[in-house]
Amino acid sequence: MAQEYKLILKHADEPGYTPDIECYLRHGGYDSLRKALTVPVVELSDGKKKSAQEQIREDVMKSGLRGRGGAGFSCGLKWSFVDRRSGKPIYLICNADESEPGTFKDRQIIHKDPHQLIEGMIISCFANDVKLAYIYIRGEMPKGAKILNQALKEARAKNLLGKNILGTGYDLEIHVHRGAGAYICGEETGLIESLEGKRPYPRIKPPYFPAVLGLYMCPTIVNNVETLCNVKHIVGMGGAEFAKLGTPNNTGTRIVSLSGQVKRPGYYEIEVGKATLGQLIHDPEFGGGLLDGRKLKAVIPGGSSSKVLKAGEKFKLKRKVDGKDVEERPIFLIFLMISIRFSKRAP
Ligand SMILES: Cc1cc2nc3c(=O)[nH]c(=O)nc-3n(C[C@H](O)[C@H](O)[C@H](O)COP(=O)(O)O)c2cc1C
């Protein structure tokens, strides 16, 4: 039977859990950051040295983490594209625009456990030699921006952020930037334009791949809120352990936003690939079935840009055999998407 698996939301909904730093520290908060900052340099057999940063990046690659912003691109691979030889500063931007209709997972993390995101960001920045990072948050989320600013203030007061973090010599500043609220600002190059104070017209790729020519034409990493939270857990448990969660090609957990005509709308964290769409709609620990008198018309599985799955439609799964696409049954749809929605009120 499919069940929730709480990794990122482990504490967020516990009674008495609050978004302040003291509560986060009581629950083991910032232990992964301490671990990351003290990873010893490894001497290799050829006499070369592997820095803490390189080891963390390797572990993120090993974890198989895919970005949670929609495209599902490998996080480790994205980090490996960063131009580290340009001599320019490297920036990191947390994409907290969450503009996809029906998606509200990032907002839950920000409101209930902001320090988890900040810890994930500091580790990611350290691993990528970033000294200045931004959280680009949707304009319609003023409460989230306020909570994040407060959390950053608390982190600075504990020397987890700012100059000479925890006496390691590493400096980092993170600023919150509020967007004006436009769907396209969620797209990474549109977001970068907006952060530079311009209209958010997406940039042409190539040449404007953020890893090479991003913010202020400098190498830039753009990652989603949930992706960055995962980095904290990868450092905490190790990439190999993290990779045991989910499926071999798509590891970890996913937070599913479930809205529409179900008895229990909300957000649910599941191991990737371990619950079907039907289970998410009907199982008592998830959607709990349709509201009385409602009939399922369609499901929108991944926001407005995804295909609308009509009720009763048959789905065929494709599989690669010897490099060729082969269609196969069963038609059981494995759930790997970020949000699911339901038809308008229908008799
Ligand atoms: C039209 C459009 C809207 C997008 N909106 C968001 C968004 O609201 N939040 C987000 O994290 N990514 C969004 N993305 C994906 C980002 O461009 C980018 O791939 C993502 O932030 C990278 O983070 P990740 O690798 O951690 O997934 C959007 C992409 C497109 C094309």
The ligand as an SDF file (V2000), in Angstrom:
LIG
                    3D

 31 33  0  0  0  0  0  0  0  0999 V2000
    7.1080   28.9040  -18.0590 C   0  0  0  0  0  0  0  0  0  0  0  0
    7.9430   28.2990  -16.9730 C   0  0  0  0  0  0  0  0  0  0  0  0
    7.6320   28.5460  -15.6470 C   0  0  0  0  0  0  0  0  0  0  0  0
    8.4220   27.9980  -14.6260 C   0  0  0  0  0  0  0  0  0  0  0  0
    8.0860   28.2400  -13.3310 N   0  0  0  0  0  0  0  0  0  0  0  0
    8.8640   27.7200  -12.3450 C   0  0  0  0  0  0  0  0  0  0  0  0
    8.5570   27.9890  -10.9820 C   0  0  0  0  0  0  0  0  0  0  0  0
    7.5770   28.6630  -10.6460 O   0  0  0  0  0  0  0  0  0  0  0  0
    9.3820   27.4660  -10.0300 N   0  0  0  0  0  0  0  0  0  0  0  0
   10.4840   26.7010  -10.3590 C   0  0  0  0  0  0  0  0  0  0  0  0
   11.2050   26.2770   -9.4730 O   0  0  0  0  0  0  0  0  0  0  0  0
   10.7910   26.4450  -11.6350 N   0  0  0  0  0  0  0  0  0  0  0  0
   10.0150   26.9320  -12.6270 C   0  0  0  0  0  0  0  0  0  0  0  0
   10.3530   26.6970  -13.9350 N   0  0  0  0  0  0  0  0  0  0  0  0
   11.5980   25.9230  -14.2120 C   0  0  0  0  0  0  0  0  0  0  0  0
   12.8190   26.8600  -14.1640 C   0  0  0  0  0  0  0  0  0  0  0  0
   13.0150   27.4350  -15.4400 O   0  0  0  0  0  0  0  0  0  0  0  0
   14.0860   26.0850  -13.7980 C   0  0  0  0  0  0  0  0  0  0  0  0
   14.2160   24.9820  -14.6510 O   0  0  0  0  0  0  0  0  0  0  0  0
   14.1030   25.5970  -12.3680 C   0  0  0  0  0  0  0  0  0  0  0  0
   13.9290   26.6490  -11.4550 O   0  0  0  0  0  0  0  0  0  0  0  0
   15.4120   24.9130  -12.0970 C   0  0  0  0  0  0  0  0  0  0  0  0
   15.4210   24.3980  -10.8010 O   0  0  0  0  0  0  0  0  0  0  0  0
   15.6090   22.8370  -10.5440 P   0  0  0  0  0  0  0  0  0  0  0  0
   16.7380   22.3630  -11.4230 O   0  0  0  0  0  0  0  0  0  0  0  0
   15.9480   22.7700   -9.1040 O   0  0  0  0  0  0  0  0  0  0  0  0
   14.3210   22.1790  -10.8970 O   0  0  0  0  0  0  0  0  0  0  0  0
    9.5450   27.2010  -14.9630 C   0  0  0  0  0  0  0  0  0  0  0  0
    9.8500   26.9610  -16.3170 C   0  0  0  0  0  0  0  0  0  0  0  0
    9.0530   27.4800  -17.3070 C   0  0  0  0  0  0  0  0  0  0  0  0
    9.4160   27.1790  -18.7440 C   0  0  0  0  0  0  0  0  0  0  0  0
  1  2  1  0
  2  3  1  0
  2 30  2  0
  3  4  2  0
  4  5  1  0
  4 28  1  0
  5  6  2  0
  6  7  1  0
  6 13  1  0
  7  8  2  0
  7  9  1  0
  9 10  1  0
 10 11  2  0
 10 12  1  0
 12 13  2  0
 13 14  1  0
 14 15  1  0
 14 28  1  0
 15 16  1  0
 16 17  1  0
 16 18  1  0
 18 19  1  0
 18 20  1  0
 20 21  1  0
 20 22  1  0
 22 23  1  0
 23 24  1  0
 24 25  2  0
 24 26  1  0
 24 27  1  0
 28 29  2  0
 29 30  1  0
 30 31  1  0
M  END
$$$$
